[in-house]
Amino acid sequence: MLTYPQIDPVLLAIGPLKVHWYGMMYLFGFMGAFWLAQSRSKRGDSPVKPEQVEDLILYGAFGVVVGGRLGYVFFYGFSEFLRDPLWLFRVWDEGMSFHGGLLGVLAALWLYTKKIQCTFFQITDFIAPMVPIGLGFGRIGNFINQELWGRASDVSWAMIFPNDPLALPRHPSQLYQCALEGVLLFVILFSFSRKPRPRYAVSALFLLCYGSFRFFVEFFREPDSQIGYELFGWMTRGQELCLPMIIAGIVLLIIAYNKQAKPVQKINRK
């Protein structure tokens, strides 16, 4: 069994002001996405100009925060919301959802396409390789916060999280998710998108890979206590939310690589 590294969730405290590692992970994720977007915006097939990247990241950040909170409330805590509607606004009282954040980002990107006059999938294909950067940092933040831990296990690398009231050795599932949803997904999407691909293909690969990775890791992650297991008596809410992503990814890949699909051509940007 491995010893959980005692990491103070508070990175810096100056009087009443506290800077938490979790918040810094969001910042690192957006910084990494900004750097990659700047690099990709210089390509001939990019729908975004370098000077438009800042607005793109701002739109995405707004979608992540608003969608992430709304998604958690409606996907994982709707009964609590019905009892106390103001709980929606107490963001410090735990609760951000990736699937809600994804929907929020998609809505924000749709608005952004109206601003720069390009198609929705041009933007999603462009931004998909940047998403794993934020996911990876976010899972490190979960690990430092001792939240979203794994199921009890006797594997040699299991950890006892000090905040766990049961003090059981558990899978460090946050690190599994960091490795799959962050590192591996980034490598796959970055490598795949280095060459021009048919429209929809990069977005489809993101949906398929993330959905598959998250579905797999959920077998090692402790289900949400307020929900437990649902479909078939073994499927978690996270796995249920990943199924539409996997299906959509497969469908979009088929569309992208049908006989009429052609690689993305160089965009004439004015």
TORKOL-4160 file (C-alpha; in steps of 0.2 Angstrom, whole numbers, padded with zeros to 4 digits, m for minus):
270
<pt num="1" X="0000" Y="0000" Z="0000"/>
<pt num="2" X="0006" Y="0017" Z="m0004"/>
<pt num="3" X="0006" Y="0032" Z="0008"/>
<pt num="4" X="m0005" Y="0047" Z="0003"/>
<pt num="5" X="0007" Y="0062" Z="0001"/>
<pt num="6" X="0001" Y="0075" Z="0013"/>
<pt num="7" X="m0002" Y="0090" Z="0002"/>
<pt num="8" X="m0010" Y="0105" Z="0010"/>
<pt num="9" X="m0025" Y="0110" Z="m0002"/>
<pt num="10" X="m0021" Y="0128" Z="0001"/>
<pt num="11" X="m0006" Y="0133" Z="m0009"/>
<pt num="12" X="m0004" Y="0151" Z="m0002"/>
<pt num="13" X="m0013" Y="0160" Z="0013"/>
<pt num="14" X="m0011" Y="0179" Z="0015"/>
<pt num="15" X="m0022" Y="0184" Z="0030"/>
<pt num="16" X="m0040" Y="0179" Z="0025"/>
<pt num="17" X="m0035" Y="0177" Z="0007"/>
<pt num="18" X="m0032" Y="0158" Z="0002"/>
<pt num="19" X="m0026" Y="0152" Z="m0015"/>
<pt num="20" X="m0030" Y="0133" Z="m0017"/>
<pt num="21" X="m0021" Y="0121" Z="m0027"/>
<pt num="22" X="m0038" Y="0116" Z="m0036"/>
<pt num="23" X="m0040" Y="0134" Z="m0042"/>
<pt num="24" X="m0022" Y="0134" Z="m0048"/>
<pt num="25" X="m0026" Y="0118" Z="m0058"/>
<pt num="26" X="m0039" Y="0127" Z="m0067"/>
<pt num="27" X="m0027" Y="0141" Z="m0071"/>
<pt num="28" X="m0014" Y="0129" Z="m0077"/>
<pt num="29" X="m0027" Y="0121" Z="m0088"/>
<pt num="30" X="m0032" Y="0137" Z="m0096"/>
<pt num="31" X="m0014" Y="0143" Z="m0098"/>
<pt num="32" X="m0009" Y="0126" Z="m0107"/>
<pt num="33" X="m0025" Y="0128" Z="m0118"/>
<pt num="34" X="m0020" Y="0146" Z="m0123"/>
<pt num="35" X="m0002" Y="0141" Z="m0127"/>
<pt num="36" X="m0008" Y="0126" Z="m0138"/>
<pt num="37" X="m0022" Y="0137" Z="m0146"/>
<pt num="38" X="m0009" Y="0150" Z="m0151"/>
<pt num="39" X="0002" Y="0137" Z="m0159"/>
<pt num="40" X="m0012" Y="0129" Z="m0169"/>
<pt num="41" X="m0020" Y="0146" Z="m0174"/>
<pt num="42" X="m0005" Y="0149" Z="m0185"/>
<pt num="43" X="m0009" Y="0134" Z="m0196"/>
<pt num="44" X="m0016" Y="0136" Z="m0213"/>
<pt num="45" X="m0032" Y="0126" Z="m0209"/>
<pt num="46" X="m0035" Y="0135" Z="m0193"/>
<pt num="47" X="m0052" Y="0144" Z="m0191"/>
<pt num="48" X="m0045" Y="0155" Z="m0178"/>
<pt num="49" X="m0033" Y="0169" Z="m0180"/>
<pt num="50" X="m0019" Y="0171" Z="m0167"/>
<pt num="51" X="m0027" Y="0187" Z="m0161"/>
<pt num="52" X="m0044" Y="0178" Z="m0158"/>
<pt num="53" X="m0037" Y="0165" Z="m0146"/>
<pt num="54" X="m0039" Y="0176" Z="m0131"/>
<pt num="55" X="m0058" Y="0177" Z="m0134"/>
<pt num="56" X="m0059" Y="0159" Z="m0138"/>
<pt num="57" X="m0052" Y="0154" Z="m0121"/>
<pt num="58" X="m0063" Y="0166" Z="m0112"/>
<pt num="59" X="m0078" Y="0159" Z="m0120"/>
<pt num="60" X="m0072" Y="0142" Z="m0116"/>
<pt num="61" X="m0068" Y="0146" Z="m0097"/>
<pt num="62" X="m0086" Y="0154" Z="m0095"/>
<pt num="63" X="m0094" Y="0138" Z="m0102"/>
<pt num="64" X="m0083" Y="0127" Z="m0091"/>
<pt num="65" X="m0088" Y="0136" Z="m0075"/>
<pt num="66" X="m0106" Y="0138" Z="m0078"/>
<pt num="67" X="m0109" Y="0122" Z="m0087"/>
<pt num="68" X="m0099" Y="0112" Z="m0074"/>
<pt num="69" X="m0109" Y="0119" Z="m0060"/>
<pt num="70" X="m0126" Y="0117" Z="m0068"/>
<pt num="71" X="m0121" Y="0099" Z="m0074"/>
<pt num="72" X="m0117" Y="0094" Z="m0056"/>
<pt num="73" X="m0133" Y="0101" Z="m0049"/>
<pt num="74" X="m0144" Y="0093" Z="m0062"/>
<pt num="75" X="m0135" Y="0077" Z="m0065"/>
<pt num="76" X="m0129" Y="0073" Z="m0047"/>
<pt num="77" X="m0138" Y="0084" Z="m0035"/>
<pt num="78" X="m0155" Y="0088" Z="m0042"/>
<pt num="79" X="m0165" Y="0082" Z="m0026"/>
<pt num="80" X="m0154" Y="0094" Z="m0016"/>
<pt num="81" X="m0157" Y="0108" Z="m0028"/>
<pt num="82" X="m0176" Y="0105" Z="m0026"/>
<pt num="83" X="m0174" Y="0106" Z="m0007"/>
<pt num="84" X="m0163" Y="0122" Z="m0008"/>
<pt num="85" X="m0163" Y="0131" Z="m0025"/>
<pt num="86" X="m0149" Y="0143" Z="m0018"/>
<pt num="87" X="m0137" Y="0128" Z="m0017"/>
<pt num="88" X="m0135" Y="0131" Z="m0036"/>
<pt num="89" X="m0125" Y="0146" Z="m0032"/>
<pt num="90" X="m0114" Y="0139" Z="m0018"/>
<pt num="91" X="m0100" Y="0134" Z="m0029"/>
<pt num="92" X="m0089" Y="0132" Z="m0014"/>
<pt num="93" X="m0100" Y="0118" Z="m0007"/>
<pt num="94" X="m0093" Y="0105" Z="m0019"/>
<pt num="95" X="m0099" Y="0101" Z="m0036"/>
<pt num="96" X="m0092" Y="0102" Z="m0054"/>
<pt num="97" X="m0097" Y="0090" Z="m0067"/>
<pt num="98" X="m0086" Y="0086" Z="m0083"/>
<pt num="99" X="m0101" Y="0082" Z="m0093"/>
<pt num="100" X="m0110" Y="0098" Z="m0088"/>
<pt num="101" X="m0094" Y="0108" Z="m0092"/>
<pt num="102" X="m0093" Y="0100" Z="m0109"/>
<pt num="103" X="m0111" Y="0105" Z="m0113"/>
<pt num="104" X="m0107" Y="0122" Z="m0107"/>
<pt num="105" X="m0091" Y="0124" Z="m0118"/>
<pt num="106" X="m0101" Y="0118" Z="m0133"/>
<pt num="107" X="m0114" Y="0131" Z="m0130"/>
<pt num="108" X="m0101" Y="0144" Z="m0128"/>
<pt num="109" X="m0092" Y="0139" Z="m0143"/>
<pt num="110" X="m0108" Y="0139" Z="m0153"/>
<pt num="111" X="m0110" Y="0158" Z="m0148"/>
<pt num="112" X="m0091" Y="0160" Z="m0153"/>
<pt num="113" X="m0094" Y="0154" Z="m0170"/>
<pt num="114" X="m0107" Y="0167" Z="m0173"/>
<pt num="115" X="m0094" Y="0180" Z="m0168"/>
<pt num="116" X="m0080" Y="0174" Z="m0180"/>
<pt num="117" X="m0091" Y="0167" Z="m0193"/>
<pt num="118" X="m0086" Y="0149" Z="m0195"/>
<pt num="119" X="m0094" Y="0132" Z="m0193"/>
<pt num="120" X="m0097" Y="0124" Z="m0176"/>
<pt num="121" X="m0087" Y="0108" Z="m0180"/>
<pt num="122" X="m0072" Y="0119" Z="m0187"/>
<pt num="123" X="m0071" Y="0126" Z="m0169"/>
<pt num="124" X="m0074" Y="0109" Z="m0160"/>
<pt num="125" X="m0061" Y="0100" Z="m0171"/>
<pt num="126" X="m0049" Y="0115" Z="m0167"/>
<pt num="127" X="m0051" Y="0115" Z="m0148"/>
<pt num="128" X="m0053" Y="0096" Z="m0145"/>
<pt num="129" X="m0034" Y="0093" Z="m0142"/>
<pt num="130" X="m0033" Y="0107" Z="m0129"/>
<pt num="131" X="m0047" Y="0099" Z="m0118"/>
<pt num="132" X="m0036" Y="0085" Z="m0111"/>
<pt num="133" X="m0024" Y="0098" Z="m0104"/>
<pt num="134" X="m0037" Y="0105" Z="m0092"/>
<pt num="135" X="m0044" Y="0087" Z="m0088"/>
<pt num="136" X="m0027" Y="0081" Z="m0083"/>
<pt num="137" X="m0023" Y="0096" Z="m0071"/>
<pt num="138" X="m0041" Y="0095" Z="m0064"/>
<pt num="139" X="m0039" Y="0077" Z="m0059"/>
<pt num="140" X="m0023" Y="0082" Z="m0050"/>
<pt num="141" X="m0033" Y="0095" Z="m0041"/>
<pt num="142" X="m0046" Y="0081" Z="m0036"/>
<pt num="143" X="m0031" Y="0071" Z="m0029"/>
<pt num="144" X="m0024" Y="0085" Z="m0019"/>
<pt num="145" X="m0042" Y="0089" Z="m0012"/>
<pt num="146" X="m0044" Y="0070" Z="m0008"/>
<pt num="147" X="m0061" Y="0069" Z="m0018"/>
<pt num="148" X="m0068" Y="0057" Z="m0030"/>
<pt num="149" X="m0057" Y="0044" Z="m0024"/>
<pt num="150" X="m0058" Y="0026" Z="m0029"/>
<pt num="151" X="m0066" Y="0010" Z="m0023"/>
<pt num="152" X="m0059" Y="0000" Z="m0009"/>
<pt num="153" X="m0045" Y="m0012" Z="m0015"/>
<pt num="154" X="m0030" Y="m0023" Z="m0010"/>
<pt num="155" X="m0019" Y="m0019" Z="m0024"/>
<pt num="156" X="m0001" Y="m0014" Z="m0019"/>
<pt num="157" X="m0003" Y="0004" Z="m0024"/>
<pt num="158" X="m0019" Y="0007" Z="m0015"/>
<pt num="159" X="m0020" Y="0022" Z="m0004"/>
<pt num="160" X="m0029" Y="0027" Z="0012"/>
<pt num="161" X="m0035" Y="0045" Z="0010"/>
<pt num="162" X="m0034" Y="0055" Z="0027"/>
<pt num="163" X="m0051" Y="0062" Z="0024"/>
<pt num="164" X="m0060" Y="0045" Z="0021"/>
<pt num="165" X="m0071" Y="0042" Z="0036"/>
<pt num="166" X="m0069" Y="0023" Z="0033"/>
<pt num="167" X="m0050" Y="0024" Z="0031"/>
<pt num="168" X="m0050" Y="0010" Z="0018"/>
<pt num="169" X="m0036" Y="0007" Z="0006"/>
<pt num="170" X="m0043" Y="0013" Z="m0011"/>
<pt num="171" X="m0038" Y="0015" Z="m0029"/>
<pt num="172" X="m0031" Y="0032" Z="m0033"/>
<pt num="173" X="m0043" Y="0034" Z="m0047"/>
<pt num="174" X="m0040" Y="0052" Z="m0049"/>
<pt num="175" X="m0022" Y="0048" Z="m0055"/>
<pt num="176" X="m0030" Y="0035" Z="m0067"/>
<pt num="177" X="m0041" Y="0048" Z="m0074"/>
<pt num="178" X="m0026" Y="0060" Z="m0075"/>
<pt num="179" X="m0016" Y="0047" Z="m0085"/>
<pt num="180" X="m0030" Y="0042" Z="m0097"/>
<pt num="181" X="m0041" Y="0057" Z="m0099"/>
<pt num="182" X="m0026" Y="0069" Z="m0098"/>
<pt num="183" X="m0010" Y="0062" Z="m0104"/>
<pt num="184" X="m0015" Y="0048" Z="m0115"/>
<pt num="185" X="m0030" Y="0057" Z="m0123"/>
<pt num="186" X="m0019" Y="0072" Z="m0126"/>
<pt num="187" X="m0006" Y="0062" Z="m0135"/>
<pt num="188" X="m0019" Y="0053" Z="m0146"/>
<pt num="189" X="m0028" Y="0069" Z="m0151"/>
<pt num="190" X="m0012" Y="0080" Z="m0153"/>
<pt num="191" X="m0004" Y="0066" Z="m0164"/>
<pt num="192" X="m0020" Y="0063" Z="m0174"/>
<pt num="193" X="m0024" Y="0082" Z="m0177"/>
<pt num="194" X="m0006" Y="0086" Z="m0183"/>
<pt num="195" X="m0012" Y="0082" Z="m0201"/>
<pt num="196" X="m0027" Y="0089" Z="m0210"/>
<pt num="197" X="m0042" Y="0077" Z="m0206"/>
<pt num="198" X="m0060" Y="0076" Z="m0212"/>
<pt num="199" X="m0072" Y="0088" Z="m0204"/>
<pt num="200" X="m0079" Y="0080" Z="m0188"/>
<pt num="201" X="m0065" Y="0067" Z="m0186"/>
<pt num="202" X="m0055" Y="0076" Z="m0172"/>
<pt num="203" X="m0071" Y="0080" Z="m0162"/>
<pt num="204" X="m0077" Y="0062" Z="m0165"/>
<pt num="205" X="m0061" Y="0054" Z="m0159"/>
<pt num="206" X="m0062" Y="0065" Z="m0143"/>
<pt num="207" X="m0079" Y="0060" Z="m0139"/>
<pt num="208" X="m0075" Y="0041" Z="m0142"/>
<pt num="209" X="m0059" Y="0041" Z="m0132"/>
<pt num="210" X="m0065" Y="0051" Z="m0118"/>
<pt num="211" X="m0081" Y="0042" Z="m0116"/>
<pt num="212" X="m0072" Y="0025" Z="m0117"/>
<pt num="213" X="m0058" Y="0030" Z="m0105"/>
<pt num="214" X="m0070" Y="0037" Z="m0092"/>
<pt num="215" X="m0082" Y="0022" Z="m0094"/>
<pt num="216" X="m0067" Y="0011" Z="m0090"/>
<pt num="217" X="m0061" Y="0021" Z="m0075"/>
<pt num="218" X="m0078" Y="0022" Z="m0067"/>
<pt num="219" X="m0076" Y="0003" Z="m0063"/>
<pt num="220" X="m0062" Y="0009" Z="m0051"/>
<pt num="221" X="m0070" Y="0025" Z="m0044"/>
<pt num="222" X="m0081" Y="0025" Z="m0029"/>
<pt num="223" X="m0099" Y="0029" Z="m0035"/>
<pt num="224" X="m0107" Y="0045" Z="m0029"/>
<pt num="225" X="m0114" Y="0042" Z="m0012"/>
<pt num="226" X="m0131" Y="0051" Z="m0016"/>
<pt num="227" X="m0133" Y="0040" Z="m0032"/>
<pt num="228" X="m0124" Y="0024" Z="m0030"/>
<pt num="229" X="m0126" Y="0011" Z="m0044"/>
<pt num="230" X="m0141" Y="0013" Z="m0057"/>
<pt num="231" X="m0143" Y="0004" Z="m0073"/>
<pt num="232" X="m0142" Y="m0015" Z="m0072"/>
<pt num="233" X="m0136" Y="m0013" Z="m0054"/>
<pt num="234" X="m0118" Y="m0009" Z="m0058"/>
<pt num="235" X="m0118" Y="0006" Z="m0070"/>
<pt num="236" X="m0114" Y="0023" Z="m0062"/>
<pt num="237" X="m0121" Y="0040" Z="m0067"/>
<pt num="238" X="m0104" Y="0044" Z="m0075"/>
<pt num="239" X="m0105" Y="0028" Z="m0086"/>
<pt num="240" X="m0123" Y="0033" Z="m0091"/>
<pt num="241" X="m0117" Y="0050" Z="m0096"/>
<pt num="242" X="m0102" Y="0043" Z="m0106"/>
<pt num="243" X="m0113" Y="0031" Z="m0117"/>
<pt num="244" X="m0120" Y="0045" Z="m0128"/>
<pt num="245" X="m0103" Y="0052" Z="m0130"/>
<pt num="246" X="m0096" Y="0035" Z="m0136"/>
<pt num="247" X="m0111" Y="0033" Z="m0148"/>
<pt num="248" X="m0109" Y="0051" Z="m0155"/>
<pt num="249" X="m0091" Y="0048" Z="m0157"/>
<pt num="250" X="m0094" Y="0032" Z="m0168"/>
<pt num="251" X="m0107" Y="0040" Z="m0178"/>
<pt num="252" X="m0097" Y="0056" Z="m0182"/>
<pt num="253" X="m0082" Y="0045" Z="m0187"/>
<pt num="254" X="m0093" Y="0036" Z="m0199"/>
<pt num="255" X="m0099" Y="0052" Z="m0206"/>
<pt num="256" X="m0082" Y="0060" Z="m0207"/>
<pt num="257" X="m0074" Y="0045" Z="m0216"/>
<pt num="258" X="m0088" Y="0041" Z="m0228"/>
<pt num="259" X="m0085" Y="0042" Z="m0247"/>
<pt num="260" X="m0089" Y="0060" Z="m0248"/>
<pt num="261" X="m0078" Y="0066" Z="m0234"/>
<pt num="262" X="m0062" Y="0075" Z="m0239"/>
<pt num="263" X="m0048" Y="0082" Z="m0229"/>
<pt num="264" X="m0049" Y="0099" Z="m0222"/>
<pt num="265" X="m0042" Y="0112" Z="m0234"/>
<pt num="266" X="m0032" Y="0127" Z="m0231"/>
<pt num="267" X="m0044" Y="0141" Z="m0225"/>
<pt num="268" X="m0042" Y="0158" Z="m0233"/>
<pt num="269" X="m0043" Y="0170" Z="m0218"/>
<pt num="270" X="m0046" Y="0188" Z="m0221"/>
